[in-house]
Amino acid sequence: MDVVSVVSPKDLSRFIRLPHSIYAGDPLWVAPLPSDERARLTPGKNPFFDHADAATFLAREAGRDVGRVAVSVDRNYDALHGEKQAAFGFLEAESAEAVAALLRAAERWARNRGALVLRGPL
């Protein structure tokens, strides 16, 4: 199991499309609009990034994307609550192994930015 950072527009498209394969057989799942997801995750299009930093990760196994997670540090939240918190969301995966690998990557990213608490999924 490999966990890779989402760094390119192509990676971001894979991140956005991943739930489509995970939930393909679920008749109750309604896919969010890809354009809305891209805007939510793109600095300059989402004002959240004016006061926060974030990273997105994909879990890969045997050349396939099998999970995803996003993690963020919100400076406004920390200032208001006197915390050093990171939060994670967009967590979807095909296996418990993928979830564990993604959460390790999110935790590592958060610790490297000074977070003492990791909360989620949001």
Long-range contacts (C-beta under 8 A, 24 or more apart in sequence): 1-59, 1-60, 1-61, 1-66, 1-97, 1-98, 1-101, 2-59, 2-60, 2-61, 2-101, 3-57, 3-58, 3-59, 3-60, 3-101, 3-102, 3-104, 3-105, 4-57, 4-58, 4-60, 5-55, 5-56, 5-57, 6-55, 6-56, 6-57, 6-58, 11-58, 12-38, 12-41, 12-42, 12-56, 14-58, 14-65, 15-41, 15-56, 15-58, 15-68, 15-90, 16-41, 18-58, 18-65, 18-67, 18-68, 18-92, 19-68, 19-92, 21-65, 22-92, 22-93, 22-94, 41-70, 48-72, 48-74, 51-75, 51-76, 52-76, 53-113, 55-106, 55-109, 56-90, 57-102, 57-105, 57-106, 57-109, 59-93, 59-98, 59-101, 59-102, 61-98, 66-93, 66-94, 66-95, 66-98, 67-91, 67-92, 67-93, 67-94, 67-95, 67-98, 67-99, 67-101, 67-102, 68-92, 68-93, 68-102, 69-102, 69-103, 69-105, 69-106, 71-105, 71-106, 71-109, 71-110, 71-118, 71-120, 73-110, 73-113, 73-114, 73-115, 83-116, 83-117, 84-114, 84-115, 84-116, 84-117, 85-115, 85-116, 85-117, 85-118, 85-119, 86-110, 86-113, 86-115, 86-117, 86-118, 86-119, 87-118, 87-119, 87-120, 87-122, 88-118, 88-119, 88-120, 88-121, 88-122, 89-120, 89-121, 89-122, 90-121, 91-120, 91-121
